[in-house]
Amino acid sequence: MDAERAAAIPDQVALAWLLAQQSRIVPIPGTRRIARLEENLTATAVALSADQLADVIGLAARIEVIGDTC
């Protein structure tokens, strides 16, 4: 899944994916620049299709998590 297919930058795709998860998941992105804050806010308007969401989920599943999971 690439950001161009979603007409967004990678940061916006990541935030849109988080927003598409369970309602109890709330992304809290940090930034020091107004321009980045504005980009992050527009992630709420990025609509990922079911196929795009599945692509991101598939990519995330390939990441090995190391460490204590509490």
PyMOL Python script that loads the backbone (N, CA, C, O; Angstrom):
from pymol import cmd

cmd.read_pdbstr("""\
ATOM      1  N   MET A   1       0.864  -1.171   0.000  1.00  0.00           N
ATOM      2  CA  MET A   1       0.000   0.000   0.000  1.00  0.00           C
ATOM      3  C   MET A   1       0.897   1.216   0.000  1.00  0.00           C
ATOM      4  O   MET A   1       1.773   1.346   0.855  1.00  0.00           O
ATOM      5  N   ASP A   2       0.693   2.084  -0.926  1.00  0.00           N
ATOM      6  CA  ASP A   2       1.489   3.301  -0.907  1.00  0.00           C
ATOM      7  C   ASP A   2       0.585   4.509  -0.695  1.00  0.00           C
ATOM      8  O   ASP A   2      -0.612   4.486  -0.983  1.00  0.00           O
ATOM      9  N   ALA A   3       1.199   5.547  -0.188  1.00  0.00           N
ATOM     10  CA  ALA A   3       0.435   6.744   0.147  1.00  0.00           C
ATOM     11  C   ALA A   3      -0.172   7.405  -1.083  1.00  0.00           C
ATOM     12  O   ALA A   3      -1.230   8.028  -1.000  1.00  0.00           O
ATOM     13  N   GLU A   4       0.500   7.269  -2.226  1.00  0.00           N
ATOM     14  CA  GLU A   4      -0.035   7.891  -3.446  1.00  0.00           C
ATOM     15  C   GLU A   4      -1.400   7.321  -3.811  1.00  0.00           C
ATOM     16  O   GLU A   4      -2.279   8.055  -4.262  1.00  0.00           O
ATOM     17  N   ARG A   5      -1.584   6.011  -3.616  1.00  0.00           N
ATOM     18  CA  ARG A   5      -2.893   5.408  -3.909  1.00  0.00           C
ATOM     19  C   ARG A   5      -3.972   5.986  -3.015  1.00  0.00           C
ATOM     20  O   ARG A   5      -5.136   6.054  -3.409  1.00  0.00           O
ATOM     21  N   ALA A   6      -3.602   6.399  -1.828  1.00  0.00           N
ATOM     22  CA  ALA A   6      -4.571   6.976  -0.890  1.00  0.00           C
ATOM     23  C   ALA A   6      -4.644   8.491  -1.029  1.00  0.00           C
ATOM     24  O   ALA A   6      -5.392   9.144  -0.302  1.00  0.00           O
ATOM     25  N   ALA A   7      -3.873   9.055  -1.957  1.00  0.00           N
ATOM     26  CA  ALA A   7      -3.817  10.505  -2.157  1.00  0.00           C
ATOM     27  C   ALA A   7      -3.464  11.216  -0.852  1.00  0.00           C
ATOM     28  O   ALA A   7      -4.093  12.203  -0.472  1.00  0.00           O
ATOM     29  N   ALA A   8      -2.440  10.688  -0.177  1.00  0.00           N
ATOM     30  CA  ALA A   8      -2.025  11.230   1.107  1.00  0.00           C
ATOM     31  C   ALA A   8      -0.534  10.984   1.291  1.00  0.00           C
ATOM     32  O   ALA A   8       0.078  10.213   0.552  1.00  0.00           O
ATOM     33  N   ILE A   9       0.038  11.648   2.284  1.00  0.00           N
ATOM     34  CA  ILE A   9       1.425  11.384   2.620  1.00  0.00           C
ATOM     35  C   ILE A   9       1.458  10.221   3.612  1.00  0.00           C
ATOM     36  O   ILE A   9       0.448   9.941   4.259  1.00  0.00           O
ATOM     37  N   PRO A  10       2.601   9.537   3.743  1.00  0.00           N
ATOM     38  CA  PRO A  10       2.660   8.364   4.631  1.00  0.00           C
ATOM     39  C   PRO A  10       2.171   8.623   6.058  1.00  0.00           C
ATOM     40  O   PRO A  10       1.506   7.774   6.651  1.00  0.00           O
ATOM     41  N   ASP A  11       2.499   9.789   6.605  1.00  0.00           N
ATOM     42  CA  ASP A  11       2.043  10.102   7.967  1.00  0.00           C
ATOM     43  C   ASP A  11       0.519  10.105   8.053  1.00  0.00           C
ATOM     44  O   ASP A  11      -0.059   9.615   9.023  1.00  0.00           O
ATOM     45  N   GLN A  12      -0.118  10.657   7.038  1.00  0.00           N
ATOM     46  CA  GLN A  12      -1.585  10.724   7.018  1.00  0.00           C
ATOM     47  C   GLN A  12      -2.188   9.326   6.882  1.00  0.00           C
ATOM     48  O   GLN A  12      -3.214   9.030   7.494  1.00  0.00           O
ATOM     49  N   VAL A  13      -1.556   8.473   6.085  1.00  0.00           N
ATOM     50  CA  VAL A  13      -2.043   7.092   5.940  1.00  0.00           C
ATOM     51  C   VAL A  13      -1.943   6.371   7.280  1.00  0.00           C
ATOM     52  O   VAL A  13      -2.867   5.661   7.677  1.00  0.00           O
ATOM     53  N   ALA A  14      -0.828   6.553   7.972  1.00  0.00           N
ATOM     54  CA  ALA A  14      -0.665   5.907   9.275  1.00  0.00           C
ATOM     55  C   ALA A  14      -1.733   6.371  10.262  1.00  0.00           C
ATOM     56  O   ALA A  14      -2.323   5.563  10.979  1.00  0.00           O
ATOM     57  N   LEU A  15      -1.972   7.673  10.290  1.00  0.00           N
ATOM     58  CA  LEU A  15      -2.999   8.195  11.198  1.00  0.00           C
ATOM     59  C   LEU A  15      -4.393   7.737  10.773  1.00  0.00           C
ATOM     60  O   LEU A  15      -5.218   7.399  11.622  1.00  0.00           O
ATOM     61  N   ALA A  16      -4.660   7.725   9.473  1.00  0.00           N
ATOM     62  CA  ALA A  16      -5.972   7.271   8.981  1.00  0.00           C
ATOM     63  C   ALA A  16      -6.190   5.806   9.339  1.00  0.00           C
ATOM     64  O   ALA A  16      -7.300   5.409   9.693  1.00  0.00           O
ATOM     65  N   TRP A  17      -5.132   5.005   9.249  1.00  0.00           N
ATOM     66  CA  TRP A  17      -5.246   3.583   9.616  1.00  0.00           C
ATOM     67  C   TRP A  17      -5.577   3.459  11.104  1.00  0.00           C
ATOM     68  O   TRP A  17      -6.448   2.677  11.486  1.00  0.00           O
ATOM     69  N   LEU A  18      -4.886   4.226  11.932  1.00  0.00           N
ATOM     70  CA  LEU A  18      -5.188   4.179  13.366  1.00  0.00           C
ATOM     71  C   LEU A  18      -6.624   4.610  13.646  1.00  0.00           C
ATOM     72  O   LEU A  18      -7.316   3.997  14.459  1.00  0.00           O
ATOM     73  N   LEU A  19      -7.065   5.668  12.968  1.00  0.00           N
ATOM     74  CA  LEU A  19      -8.430   6.147  13.172  1.00  0.00           C
ATOM     75  C   LEU A  19      -9.478   5.135  12.714  1.00  0.00           C
ATOM     76  O   LEU A  19     -10.610   5.155  13.195  1.00  0.00           O
ATOM     77  N   ALA A  20      -9.105   4.248  11.785  1.00  0.00           N
ATOM     78  CA  ALA A  20     -10.041   3.241  11.276  1.00  0.00           C
ATOM     79  C   ALA A  20     -10.127   2.018  12.197  1.00  0.00           C
ATOM     80  O   ALA A  20     -10.945   1.128  11.966  1.00  0.00           O
ATOM     81  N   GLN A  21      -9.299   1.971  13.221  1.00  0.00           N
ATOM     82  CA  GLN A  21      -9.305   0.853  14.157  1.00  0.00           C
ATOM     83  C   GLN A  21     -10.429   1.039  15.169  1.00  0.00           C
ATOM     84  O   GLN A  21     -11.334   1.849  14.969  1.00  0.00           O
ATOM     85  N   GLN A  22     -10.361   0.305  16.217  1.00  0.00           N
ATOM     86  CA  GLN A  22     -11.383   0.384  17.255  1.00  0.00           C
ATOM     87  C   GLN A  22     -11.493   1.811  17.790  1.00  0.00           C
ATOM     88  O   GLN A  22     -10.508   2.550  17.809  1.00  0.00           O
ATOM     89  N   SER A  23     -12.677   2.189  18.217  1.00  0.00           N
ATOM     90  CA  SER A  23     -12.907   3.567  18.667  1.00  0.00           C
ATOM     91  C   SER A  23     -12.109   3.923  19.921  1.00  0.00           C
ATOM     92  O   SER A  23     -11.943   5.100  20.240  1.00  0.00           O
ATOM     93  N   ARG A  24     -11.619   2.917  20.626  1.00  0.00           N
ATOM     94  CA  ARG A  24     -10.843   3.221  21.831  1.00  0.00           C
ATOM     95  C   ARG A  24      -9.383   3.549  21.521  1.00  0.00           C
ATOM     96  O   ARG A  24      -8.627   3.919  22.419  1.00  0.00           O
ATOM     97  N   ILE A  25      -8.984   3.417  20.255  1.00  0.00           N
ATOM     98  CA  ILE A  25      -7.625   3.778  19.837  1.00  0.00           C
ATOM     99  C   ILE A  25      -7.634   5.232  19.399  1.00  0.00           C
ATOM    100  O   ILE A  25      -8.353   5.612  18.475  1.00  0.00           O
ATOM    101  N   VAL A  26      -6.826   6.039  20.073  1.00  0.00           N
ATOM    102  CA  VAL A  26      -6.755   7.462  19.766  1.00  0.00           C
ATOM    103  C   VAL A  26      -5.301   7.825  19.501  1.00  0.00           C
ATOM    104  O   VAL A  26      -4.485   7.821  20.423  1.00  0.00           O
ATOM    105  N   PRO A  27      -4.965   8.141  18.244  1.00  0.00           N
ATOM    106  CA  PRO A  27      -3.578   8.522  17.962  1.00  0.00           C
ATOM    107  C   PRO A  27      -3.260   9.895  18.551  1.00  0.00           C
ATOM    108  O   PRO A  27      -4.087  10.806  18.518  1.00  0.00           O
ATOM    109  N   ILE A  28      -2.067  10.024  19.081  1.00  0.00           N
ATOM    110  CA  ILE A  28      -1.622  11.300  19.634  1.00  0.00           C
ATOM    111  C   ILE A  28      -0.280  11.637  18.977  1.00  0.00           C
ATOM    112  O   ILE A  28       0.781  11.408  19.559  1.00  0.00           O
ATOM    113  N   PRO A  29      -0.338  12.182  17.760  1.00  0.00           N
ATOM    114  CA  PRO A  29       0.923  12.520  17.087  1.00  0.00           C
ATOM    115  C   PRO A  29       1.532  13.789  17.686  1.00  0.00           C
ATOM    116  O   PRO A  29       0.822  14.711  18.086  1.00  0.00           O
ATOM    117  N   GLY A  30       2.827  13.808  17.735  1.00  0.00           N
ATOM    118  CA  GLY A  30       3.511  14.983  18.248  1.00  0.00           C
ATOM    119  C   GLY A  30       4.244  15.708  17.127  1.00  0.00           C
ATOM    120  O   GLY A  30       4.696  15.082  16.169  1.00  0.00           O
ATOM    121  N   THR A  31       4.358  16.997  17.245  1.00  0.00           N
ATOM    122  CA  THR A  31       5.091  17.781  16.263  1.00  0.00           C
ATOM    123  C   THR A  31       5.469  19.119  16.863  1.00  0.00           C
ATOM    124  O   THR A  31       4.893  19.563  17.856  1.00  0.00           O
ATOM    125  N   ARG A  32       6.446  19.749  16.239  1.00  0.00           N
ATOM    126  CA  ARG A  32       6.849  21.090  16.660  1.00  0.00           C
ATOM    127  C   ARG A  32       6.540  22.117  15.578  1.00  0.00           C
ATOM    128  O   ARG A  32       6.799  23.308  15.749  1.00  0.00           O
ATOM    129  N   ARG A  33       5.988  21.647  14.469  1.00  0.00           N
ATOM    130  CA  ARG A  33       5.757  22.542  13.333  1.00  0.00           C
ATOM    131  C   ARG A  33       4.257  22.628  13.008  1.00  0.00           C
ATOM    132  O   ARG A  33       3.556  21.617  12.967  1.00  0.00           O
ATOM    133  N   ILE A  34       3.800  23.834  12.784  1.00  0.00           N
ATOM    134  CA  ILE A  34       2.392  24.063  12.441  1.00  0.00           C
ATOM    135  C   ILE A  34       2.027  23.325  11.160  1.00  0.00           C
ATOM    136  O   ILE A  34       0.940  22.755  11.065  1.00  0.00           O
ATOM    137  N   ALA A  35       2.919  23.328  10.175  1.00  0.00           N
ATOM    138  CA  ALA A  35       2.631  22.656   8.901  1.00  0.00           C
ATOM    139  C   ALA A  35       2.386  21.163   9.115  1.00  0.00           C
ATOM    140  O   ALA A  35       1.500  20.585   8.485  1.00  0.00           O
ATOM    141  N   ARG A  36       3.156  20.542   9.990  1.00  0.00           N
ATOM    142  CA  ARG A  36       2.965  19.106  10.274  1.00  0.00           C
ATOM    143  C   ARG A  36       1.659  18.883  11.033  1.00  0.00           C
ATOM    144  O   ARG A  36       0.968  17.893  10.795  1.00  0.00           O
ATOM    145  N   LEU A  37       1.323  19.779  11.927  1.00  0.00           N
ATOM    146  CA  LEU A  37       0.057  19.679  12.649  1.00  0.00           C
ATOM    147  C   LEU A  37      -1.108  19.733  11.673  1.00  0.00           C
ATOM    148  O   LEU A  37      -2.054  18.953  11.784  1.00  0.00           O
ATOM    149  N   GLU A  38      -1.037  20.652  10.718  1.00  0.00           N
ATOM    150  CA  GLU A  38      -2.093  20.762   9.712  1.00  0.00           C
ATOM    151  C   GLU A  38      -2.176  19.498   8.862  1.00  0.00           C
ATOM    152  O   GLU A  38      -3.275  19.046   8.540  1.00  0.00           O
ATOM    153  N   GLU A  39      -1.019  18.916   8.490  1.00  0.00           N
ATOM    154  CA  GLU A  39      -1.028  17.658   7.745  1.00  0.00           C
ATOM    155  C   GLU A  39      -1.679  16.553   8.568  1.00  0.00           C
ATOM    156  O   GLU A  39      -2.487  15.776   8.059  1.00  0.00           O
ATOM    157  N   ASN A  40      -1.313  16.495   9.856  1.00  0.00           N
ATOM    158  CA  ASN A  40      -1.890  15.466  10.725  1.00  0.00           C
ATOM    159  C   ASN A  40      -3.398  15.614  10.843  1.00  0.00           C
ATOM    160  O   ASN A  40      -4.122  14.619  10.830  1.00  0.00           O
ATOM    161  N   LEU A  41      -3.873  16.838  10.956  1.00  0.00           N
ATOM    162  CA  LEU A  41      -5.310  17.068  11.084  1.00  0.00           C
ATOM    163  C   LEU A  41      -6.077  16.630   9.838  1.00  0.00           C
ATOM    164  O   LEU A  41      -7.218  16.180   9.939  1.00  0.00           O
ATOM    165  N   THR A  42      -5.460  16.758   8.672  1.00  0.00           N
ATOM    166  CA  THR A  42      -6.152  16.359   7.442  1.00  0.00           C
ATOM    167  C   THR A  42      -6.244  14.841   7.302  1.00  0.00           C
ATOM    168  O   THR A  42      -6.941  14.346   6.416  1.00  0.00           O
ATOM    169  N   ALA A  43      -5.558  14.104   8.157  1.00  0.00           N
ATOM    170  CA  ALA A  43      -5.658  12.640   8.125  1.00  0.00           C
ATOM    171  C   ALA A  43      -7.077  12.174   8.414  1.00  0.00           C
ATOM    172  O   ALA A  43      -7.460  11.076   8.011  1.00  0.00           O
ATOM    173  N   THR A  44      -7.856  12.988   9.103  1.00  0.00           N
ATOM    174  CA  THR A  44      -9.243  12.613   9.386  1.00  0.00           C
ATOM    175  C   THR A  44     -10.081  12.563   8.118  1.00  0.00           C
ATOM    176  O   THR A  44     -11.140  11.936   8.097  1.00  0.00           O
ATOM    177  N   ALA A  45      -9.611  13.226   7.052  1.00  0.00           N
ATOM    178  CA  ALA A  45     -10.340  13.231   5.776  1.00  0.00           C
ATOM    179  C   ALA A  45      -9.846  12.159   4.811  1.00  0.00           C
ATOM    180  O   ALA A  45     -10.404  11.999   3.725  1.00  0.00           O
ATOM    181  N   VAL A  46      -8.804  11.425   5.197  1.00  0.00           N
ATOM    182  CA  VAL A  46      -8.283  10.357   4.331  1.00  0.00           C
ATOM    183  C   VAL A  46      -9.166   9.125   4.511  1.00  0.00           C
ATOM    184  O   VAL A  46      -9.244   8.553   5.598  1.00  0.00           O
ATOM    185  N   ALA A  47      -9.817   8.735   3.445  1.00  0.00           N
ATOM    186  CA  ALA A  47     -10.690   7.554   3.489  1.00  0.00           C
ATOM    187  C   ALA A  47      -9.959   6.385   2.833  1.00  0.00           C
ATOM    188  O   ALA A  47      -9.732   6.382   1.624  1.00  0.00           O
ATOM    189  N   LEU A  48      -9.598   5.405   3.637  1.00  0.00           N
ATOM    190  CA  LEU A  48      -8.922   4.218   3.116  1.00  0.00           C
ATOM    191  C   LEU A  48      -9.968   3.165   2.764  1.00  0.00           C
ATOM    192  O   LEU A  48     -10.889   2.900   3.537  1.00  0.00           O
ATOM    193  N   SER A  49      -9.810   2.574   1.594  1.00  0.00           N
ATOM    194  CA  SER A  49     -10.733   1.512   1.188  1.00  0.00           C
ATOM    195  C   SER A  49     -10.451   0.256   2.008  1.00  0.00           C
ATOM    196  O   SER A  49      -9.437   0.177   2.701  1.00  0.00           O
ATOM    197  N   ALA A  50     -11.329  -0.700   1.928  1.00  0.00           N
ATOM    198  CA  ALA A  50     -11.144  -1.967   2.638  1.00  0.00           C
ATOM    199  C   ALA A  50      -9.859  -2.650   2.171  1.00  0.00           C
ATOM    200  O   ALA A  50      -9.136  -3.230   2.982  1.00  0.00           O
ATOM    201  N   ASP A  51      -9.571  -2.585   0.873  1.00  0.00           N
ATOM    202  CA  ASP A  51      -8.346  -3.186   0.343  1.00  0.00           C
ATOM    203  C   ASP A  51      -7.109  -2.471   0.873  1.00  0.00           C
ATOM    204  O   ASP A  51      -6.116  -3.112   1.216  1.00  0.00           O
ATOM    205  N   GLN A  52      -7.168  -1.149   0.940  1.00  0.00           N
ATOM    206  CA  GLN A  52      -6.042  -0.387   1.461  1.00  0.00           C
ATOM    207  C   GLN A  52      -5.815  -0.679   2.940  1.00  0.00           C
ATOM    208  O   GLN A  52      -4.673  -0.819   3.378  1.00  0.00           O
ATOM    209  N   LEU A  53      -6.892  -0.770   3.706  1.00  0.00           N
ATOM    210  CA  LEU A  53      -6.764  -1.120   5.120  1.00  0.00           C
ATOM    211  C   LEU A  53      -6.158  -2.511   5.281  1.00  0.00           C
ATOM    212  O   LEU A  53      -5.313  -2.727   6.150  1.00  0.00           O
ATOM    213  N   ALA A  54      -6.589  -3.450   4.447  1.00  0.00           N
ATOM    214  CA  ALA A  54      -6.046  -4.807   4.499  1.00  0.00           C
ATOM    215  C   ALA A  54      -4.561  -4.804   4.155  1.00  0.00           C
ATOM    216  O   ALA A  54      -3.784  -5.539   4.763  1.00  0.00           O
ATOM    217  N   ASP A  55      -4.162  -3.984   3.188  1.00  0.00           N
ATOM    218  CA  ASP A  55      -2.744  -3.879   2.835  1.00  0.00           C
ATOM    219  C   ASP A  55      -1.918  -3.389   4.015  1.00  0.00           C
ATOM    220  O   ASP A  55      -0.863  -3.951   4.310  1.00  0.00           O
ATOM    221  N   VAL A  56      -2.386  -2.356   4.687  1.00  0.00           N
ATOM    222  CA  VAL A  56      -1.657  -1.801   5.830  1.00  0.00           C
ATOM    223  C   VAL A  56      -1.601  -2.824   6.960  1.00  0.00           C
ATOM    224  O   VAL A  56      -0.560  -2.985   7.598  1.00  0.00           O
ATOM    225  N   ILE A  57      -2.698  -3.506   7.209  1.00  0.00           N
ATOM    226  CA  ILE A  57      -2.723  -4.530   8.259  1.00  0.00           C
ATOM    227  C   ILE A  57      -1.729  -5.642   7.930  1.00  0.00           C
ATOM    228  O   ILE A  57      -1.017  -6.124   8.810  1.00  0.00           O
ATOM    229  N   GLY A  58      -1.684  -6.045   6.669  1.00  0.00           N
ATOM    230  CA  GLY A  58      -0.734  -7.075   6.246  1.00  0.00           C
ATOM    231  C   GLY A  58       0.704  -6.639   6.431  1.00  0.00           C
ATOM    232  O   GLY A  58       1.544  -7.422   6.874  1.00  0.00           O
ATOM    233  N   LEU A  59       0.990  -5.395   6.095  1.00  0.00           N
ATOM    234  CA  LEU A  59       2.345  -4.875   6.280  1.00  0.00           C
ATOM    235  C   LEU A  59       2.703  -4.784   7.762  1.00  0.00           C
ATOM    236  O   LEU A  59       3.817  -5.132   8.154  1.00  0.00           O
ATOM    237  N   ALA A  60       1.777  -4.324   8.574  1.00  0.00           N
ATOM    238  CA  ALA A  60       2.029  -4.205  10.012  1.00  0.00           C
ATOM    239  C   ALA A  60       2.247  -5.568  10.653  1.00  0.00           C
ATOM    240  O   ALA A  60       3.035  -5.689  11.591  1.00  0.00           O
ATOM    241  N   ALA A  61       1.570  -6.584  10.165  1.00  0.00           N
ATOM    242  CA  ALA A  61       1.708  -7.929  10.724  1.00  0.00           C
ATOM    243  C   ALA A  61       3.104  -8.497  10.483  1.00  0.00           C
ATOM    244  O   ALA A  61       3.537  -9.408  11.188  1.00  0.00           O
ATOM    245  N   ARG A  62       3.802  -7.965   9.497  1.00  0.00           N
ATOM    246  CA  ARG A  62       5.150  -8.459   9.186  1.00  0.00           C
ATOM    247  C   ARG A  62       6.216  -7.853  10.082  1.00  0.00           C
ATOM    248  O   ARG A  62       7.373  -8.269  10.035  1.00  0.00           O
ATOM    249  N   ILE A  63       5.844  -6.883  10.894  1.00  0.00           N
ATOM    250  CA  ILE A  63       6.805  -6.234  11.784  1.00  0.00           C
ATOM    251  C   ILE A  63       6.962  -7.077  13.047  1.00  0.00           C
ATOM    252  O   ILE A  63       5.985  -7.404  13.721  1.00  0.00           O
ATOM    253  N   GLU A  64       8.201  -7.418  13.348  1.00  0.00           N
ATOM    254  CA  GLU A  64       8.470  -8.198  14.553  1.00  0.00           C
ATOM    255  C   GLU A  64       8.512  -7.276  15.757  1.00  0.00           C
ATOM    256  O   GLU A  64       9.287  -6.320  15.789  1.00  0.00           O
ATOM    257  N   VAL A  65       7.686  -7.561  16.739  1.00  0.00           N
ATOM    258  CA  VAL A  65       7.653  -6.777  17.971  1.00  0.00           C
ATOM    259  C   VAL A  65       8.563  -7.455  18.973  1.00  0.00           C
ATOM    260  O   VAL A  65       8.425  -8.648  19.244  1.00  0.00           O
ATOM    261  N   ILE A  66       9.499  -6.686  19.524  1.00  0.00           N
ATOM    262  CA  ILE A  66      10.461  -7.236  20.475  1.00  0.00           C
ATOM    263  C   ILE A  66      10.306  -6.472  21.784  1.00  0.00           C
ATOM    264  O   ILE A  66      10.223  -5.244  21.797  1.00  0.00           O
ATOM    265  N   GLY A  67      10.268  -7.220  22.883  1.00  0.00           N
ATOM    266  CA  GLY A  67      10.190  -6.568  24.178  1.00  0.00           C
ATOM    267  C   GLY A  67       8.985  -7.042  24.959  1.00  0.00           C
ATOM    268  O   GLY A  67       8.204  -7.869  24.488  1.00  0.00           O
ATOM    269  N   ASP A  68       8.847  -6.518  26.137  1.00  0.00           N
ATOM    270  CA  ASP A  68       7.757  -6.865  27.036  1.00  0.00           C
ATOM    271  C   ASP A  68       6.458  -6.267  26.526  1.00  0.00           C
ATOM    272  O   ASP A  68       6.401  -5.081  26.204  1.00  0.00           O
ATOM    273  N   THR A  69       5.429  -7.075  26.451  1.00  0.00           N
ATOM    274  CA  THR A  69       4.127  -6.605  25.990  1.00  0.00           C
ATOM    275  C   THR A  69       3.183  -6.321  27.145  1.00  0.00           C
ATOM    276  O   THR A  69       1.988  -6.117  26.933  1.00  0.00           O
ATOM    277  N   CYS A  70       3.695  -6.305  28.343  1.00  0.00           N
ATOM    278  CA  CYS A  70       2.945  -6.028  29.570  1.00  0.00           C
ATOM    279  C   CYS A  70       1.995  -7.109  29.804  1.00  0.00           C
ATOM    280  O   CYS A  70       1.256  -7.080  30.788  1.00  0.00           O
TER     281      CYS A  70
END
""", "prot")
cmd.dss("prot")
cmd.show_as("cartoon", "prot")
cmd.util.cbc("prot")
cmd.orient("prot")
